[in-house]
Amino acid sequence: MKRLNWSEVAPAGARAFFGVHQYVTNSSALPAELIHLVFLRVSQINGCAHCIDLHTRDLLQTMPVDKVALLPVWEEVPHLFPEQYRAALAWAEEVTRISETHASDAAYAAVRTPGIKGATDRPVAPD
């Protein structure tokens, strides 16, 4: 079945969505590798083949393929990802699965870093 091109149907919504994307990728204090890691993990959860392809290509520019391959099981290989990355991945999964997780206080506390601009960028980072 051919689907609607949502950016043509709702151009104002598309501009707003891309504005958030531009902010996260160009103006936030988060490392680019972390942004791409979160984008890929959210795309994996959402099952978007186009997005997985796109974000995998972006992430492979800075991260070895063996780490990228283990992203779906990142909690089982904590030694591969620094604490900041694990906290961001946990928060991204919480927000992506909001109907199941209700964005737990524990996940929020792990990602919250008072006084660091990047901490305020994290809740909008998932694509």
Residue pairs with C-beta under 8 A, 6 or more apart in sequence:
6 13
6 14
7 14
20 124
21 127
23 121
23 124
24 30
24 35
24 121
24 124
24 125
24 127
25 32
25 35
28 35
28 117
28 118
28 121
28 125
29 116
29 117
29 118
29 121
30 88
30 118
30 121
30 122
30 125
32 62
33 59
33 62
33 63
34 84
34 85
34 88
35 125
36 55
36 58
36 59
36 62
36 63
37 59
37 63
37 71
37 85
37 88
37 89
38 88
38 89
38 92
38 125
38 126
38 127
39 51
39 55
39 58
39 125
39 126
39 127
40 52
40 55
40 56
40 58
40 59
40 68
40 71
41 71
41 72
41 74
41 89
41 92
41 93
42 92
42 96
42 126
42 127
43 51
43 52
43 54
43 55
43 127
44 52
44 71
44 72
45 93
45 96
45 97
46 96
51 127
55 127
56 68
59 68
60 68
67 80
67 81
70 76
70 77
70 80
74 80
74 81
74 86
74 89
75 86
78 86
81 89
86 110
87 110
87 111
88 111
88 122
88 125
90 107
90 110
90 111
91 107
91 108
91 110
91 111
91 122
91 123
92 125
92 126
93 101
93 107
94 101
94 103
94 104
94 107
94 108
95 103
95 123
95 126
96 126
101 107
111 119
111 122
112 119
113 119
